[in-house]
Amino acid sequence: MSDRKYRQRGYQDDDRDRRAPSSRPAQPDRPPGGPRERPEGPRTPNLMGYREVFRCTRCGNIESTDIGSLSTCHKCGVALHACIHCESFDPGARFECTQTLPARVSPKDARNDCAMFAPRRTVEKETGSTAPTSARKAFDDLFKI
């Protein structure tokens, strides 16, 4: 029996030098080239599409970008030809507009006839897709790679 208390291997063990170097387990043969040069070809990523949309500032409803001077939101009824829906609207800028204006337009959510109006469009991911044909197909689509 050893004179050591816990029988743990450590730096004082003399059998460390007598052991043969351990060999790694053999790795399976890999095809030549990297993963992009395999015979089946590279995988094509399934990326989401992007789209430009115009949303109502008040309710978030998607509206058409061709806005007339009397257009209103179909959901909440707020005027769409207003400063709050313009791409030049900036609460931190002078007169709350990035364009040079001679006077402040107030209120910002009321209809106006500004000649510099352009609807604020945002780029969003297309997260919606076509409706699956069955519940089983919808379940299988969750686990596609």
C-alpha positions as CSV (number, residue, x, y, z in Angstrom):
1,M,0.0,0.0,0.0
2,S,1.1,3.5,-0.7
3,D,2.3,5.9,2.0
4,R,0.0,8.5,0.5
5,K,-3.3,9.3,2.3
6,Y,-5.8,9.6,-0.6
7,R,-4.3,7.3,-3.3
8,Q,-4.7,9.9,-6.0
9,R,-2.4,10.1,-8.9
10,G,-0.2,13.2,-8.9
11,Y,3.1,14.6,-9.9
12,Q,5.0,12.3,-7.5
13,D,3.9,9.1,-9.3
14,D,6.7,7.5,-11.0
15,D,4.7,5.4,-13.4
16,R,3.8,8.5,-15.5
17,D,7.1,8.2,-17.4
18,R,6.6,4.5,-18.2
19,R,3.3,4.9,-20.0
20,A,3.1,4.9,-23.7
21,P,1.7,8.1,-25.2
22,S,-2.1,7.6,-25.7
23,S,-3.2,7.5,-29.3
24,R,-6.3,9.3,-30.4
25,P,-9.2,7.2,-31.7
26,A,-9.2,7.0,-35.4
27,Q,-11.4,9.6,-37.1
28,P,-13.7,8.6,-39.9
29,D,-12.4,9.3,-43.4
30,R,-13.7,12.7,-44.7
31,P,-14.3,13.5,-48.3
32,P,-11.7,15.7,-49.9
33,G,-12.2,19.4,-49.7
34,G,-14.2,21.5,-47.4
35,P,-17.9,21.4,-46.8
36,R,-18.6,23.7,-49.7
37,E,-16.8,21.4,-52.2
38,R,-18.8,18.3,-51.5
39,P,-20.4,16.4,-54.4
40,E,-23.9,17.3,-53.3
41,G,-23.0,21.0,-53.4
42,P,-23.4,23.7,-50.8
43,R,-26.6,24.1,-48.9
44,T,-28.7,27.1,-49.9
45,P,-29.7,29.1,-46.9
46,N,-33.4,29.6,-46.3
47,L,-33.4,33.4,-45.8
48,M,-36.4,35.5,-45.1
49,G,-37.5,38.1,-47.6
50,Y,-37.8,41.8,-46.9
51,R,-40.5,44.3,-47.9
52,E,-41.2,48.0,-47.6
53,V,-44.4,48.8,-45.8
54,F,-46.2,51.9,-44.7
55,R,-47.8,51.6,-41.2
56,C,-50.2,53.9,-39.4
57,T,-48.3,55.6,-36.6
58,R,-51.3,55.4,-34.2
59,C,-52.5,51.8,-34.6
60,G,-49.8,50.0,-36.7
61,N,-52.1,49.0,-39.5
62,I,-50.5,48.5,-42.9
63,E,-51.7,51.0,-45.4
64,S,-51.1,51.7,-49.1
65,T,-48.2,54.1,-50.0
66,D,-50.3,56.1,-52.5
67,I,-51.8,58.7,-50.1
68,G,-54.1,61.4,-51.1
69,S,-54.7,64.6,-49.2
70,L,-58.0,63.2,-47.7
71,S,-56.7,59.6,-46.9
72,T,-57.5,58.1,-43.6
73,C,-56.4,55.0,-41.8
74,H,-58.9,52.1,-42.4
75,K,-58.6,50.9,-38.8
76,C,-58.4,54.0,-36.5
77,G,-59.5,56.8,-38.8
78,V,-56.5,59.1,-38.3
79,A,-55.5,61.3,-41.3
80,L,-52.6,59.8,-43.2
81,H,-51.5,63.0,-45.0
82,A,-50.1,64.4,-41.7
83,C,-46.7,65.2,-40.2
84,I,-46.6,62.1,-38.0
85,H,-46.7,59.9,-41.1
86,C,-44.0,61.8,-43.0
87,E,-40.5,60.5,-43.5
88,S,-39.2,64.0,-42.6
89,F,-40.9,64.0,-39.2
90,D,-38.3,64.3,-36.4
91,P,-39.3,65.3,-32.9
92,G,-35.7,66.5,-32.2
93,A,-35.4,68.8,-35.2
94,R,-36.4,72.4,-35.5
95,F,-40.2,72.7,-36.1
96,E,-40.1,68.8,-35.7
97,C,-39.2,68.4,-39.4
98,T,-35.9,67.7,-41.2
99,Q,-37.0,69.9,-44.1
100,T,-36.6,73.7,-43.9
101,L,-40.0,75.1,-43.0
102,P,-40.9,78.8,-42.6
103,A,-43.2,78.1,-39.7
104,R,-44.2,75.2,-37.4
105,V,-47.1,73.0,-38.5
106,S,-49.3,72.2,-35.6
107,P,-50.9,69.8,-34.6
108,K,-48.7,67.1,-36.1
109,D,-51.4,64.4,-36.3
110,A,-53.9,66.6,-38.2
111,R,-54.3,66.6,-42.0
112,N,-52.2,69.2,-43.8
113,D,-51.2,70.1,-47.4
114,C,-47.5,70.1,-47.0
115,A,-45.8,69.9,-50.5
116,M,-42.8,68.0,-49.0
117,F,-44.9,65.1,-47.6
118,A,-43.6,61.6,-48.3
119,P,-45.0,58.6,-46.5
120,R,-42.6,57.0,-44.0
121,R,-41.9,53.5,-45.2
122,T,-40.1,50.9,-43.1
123,V,-38.3,47.7,-44.2
124,E,-39.6,44.6,-42.4
125,K,-38.9,40.9,-42.6
126,E,-41.6,38.9,-44.3
127,T,-42.4,36.6,-41.4
128,G,-45.7,35.4,-42.8
129,S,-46.0,32.7,-45.3
130,T,-48.7,30.9,-47.3
131,A,-51.0,28.9,-45.2
132,P,-50.0,25.2,-45.0
133,T,-52.4,22.7,-46.5
134,S,-52.7,20.6,-43.3
135,A,-51.8,20.6,-39.6
136,R,-49.3,17.8,-40.3
137,K,-47.5,19.9,-42.9
138,A,-47.4,22.9,-40.6
139,F,-45.8,20.7,-37.9
140,D,-43.2,19.3,-40.3
141,D,-42.3,22.8,-41.5
142,L,-41.2,23.7,-37.9
143,F,-38.4,21.2,-38.0
144,K,-37.1,21.8,-41.5
145,I,-33.3,22.4,-41.8
